[in-house]
Amino acid sequence: MDFLRPTTWEEALAAKADQPEAVPIQGGTDVMVEINFDVRRPVALLDLNQVRELQDVELVDGVQRVGAGVPYVRVIEELGGALPGLAQASRTVGSPQIRNRASVGGNLGAASPAGDSHPPLLAGDAVIEVESRDRGVRLIPAAEFYLGVKRSALEPDELIRAFRMKPAEGPQYFSKVGTRNAMVIAVCSFAVALHPSERRVGTGIGSAAPTPRRALEAEAFMAAELDWDARLDPAVLKRFGELCARAASPIDDVRGTADYRRHALAVMARRTLTWAWNDYRKARAA
Ligand SMILES: Cc1cc2nc3c(=O)[nH]c(=O)nc-3n(C[C@H](O)[C@H](O)[C@H](O)COP(=O)(O)OP(=O)(O)OC[C@H]3O[C@@H](n4cnc5c(N)ncnc54)[C@H](O)[C@@H]3O)c2cc1C
């Protein structure tokens, strides 16, 4: 197995263009598990750990741009204010050891429907920045990035450079159901983000469909029915939960049944929206 070790972003893009079958490795918390269990035996590994550009966290024209190699621990420590939903999801990933190594870029690269970063990226309208040597930069909205189970819109000669997301202008929450409290793959998960200036509620569903996805009907319902100047109407809240559950197409598997997942999604949707709404009302009253 070849081991490619670029030290700059340009070198990394050139290596991927010359050898598209090379498998990128960042934290290695997915890649090494697959190699150790013989799930795949890549002809080459493209180690991105020396590429400093992938560690950048910056604010560009009011948008947070976070390098694909930034580990969860830095999302938690540095971005809790700007991207609270993603930071909250990051706190639920694996263990401290995993959070020190593993990255959002790696979660995107793996594109597992159960990846914890996906629901908050969807709810917060994130855009994924990918690049190839020969065709340059592509900006892919998170909602268009996930194509199937562990399949994404990334082309073989492309690498993920960063994700971009506007700092939260309203409360954001993430919730995850697992078979225990830590070191657990989500049975299902849900993220909500309030966008008060647009009078919009963003959603993200995890581990309850072949890909992470938004609950579009629920979002449209809230755009039409939510009164931003009043208390949260229990009937609206209930319908929001139902529509979020309806947006899922879960399966029965070892972690949970499809019925349970739908039920849990409705509960998480109601719960996270209530938390977010209470924060929003409190901030307005202050
Ligand atoms: C014990 C354990 C617990 C875990 N718990 C969780 C959990 O709670 N929640 C969760 O979501 N995940 C969990 N995971 C899975 C894993 O940690 C995450 O998916 C993590 O985000 C992967 O990041 P990484 O940097 O380690 O990726 P890697 O393993 O380095 O890469 C993952 C995939 O992304 C690709 N890739 C990496 N960087 C790039 C790039 N810049 N451009 C293109 N492709 C790229 C790789 O080729 C590979 O296909 C767990 C894993 C372990 C071993």
The ligand as an ORCA input file, in Angstrom:
! r2SCAN-3c Opt
* xyz 0 1
  C     -14.960      4.242     18.697
  C     -15.609      5.096     17.660
  C     -16.704      5.859     18.000
  C     -17.328      6.650     17.038
  N     -18.415      7.406     17.418
  C     -19.024      8.202     16.494
  C     -20.148      8.993     16.874
  O     -20.591      8.996     18.017
  N     -20.714      9.771     15.904
  C     -20.250      9.810     14.621
  O     -20.798     10.548     13.791
  N     -19.178      9.058     14.255
  C     -18.565      8.275     15.139
  N     -17.492      7.500     14.770
  C     -17.053      7.525     13.366
  C     -15.948      8.557     13.077
  O     -15.253      8.930     14.243
  C     -16.528      9.816     12.415
  O     -17.166      9.490     11.210
  C     -15.474     10.886     12.164
  O     -16.103     12.114     11.885
  C     -14.499     10.533     11.063
  O     -13.507     11.540     11.014
  P     -11.982     11.212     10.722
  O     -11.260     12.509     10.616
  O     -11.447     10.219     11.687
  O     -12.131     10.537      9.284
  P     -11.247      9.425      8.515
  O     -11.408      8.083      9.136
  O      -9.848      9.937      8.359
  O     -11.987      9.490      7.124
  C     -13.355      9.139      7.015
  C     -13.771      9.156      5.544
  O     -13.672     10.475      5.028
  C     -12.726     10.535      3.958
  N     -12.036     11.818      4.115
  C     -11.410     12.304      5.227
  N     -10.978     13.559      5.005
  C     -11.330     13.874      3.734
  C     -11.167     15.040      2.922
  N     -10.571     16.157      3.375
  N     -11.674     15.013      1.661
  C     -12.293     13.908      1.189
  N     -12.488     12.779      1.913
  C     -12.009     12.769      3.173
  C     -11.861      9.299      4.120
  O     -11.294      8.867      2.915
  C     -12.884      8.305      4.665
  O     -13.659      7.802      3.599
  C     -16.840      6.691     15.709
  C     -15.707      5.926     15.371
  C     -15.097      5.137     16.334
  C     -13.880      4.326     15.948
*
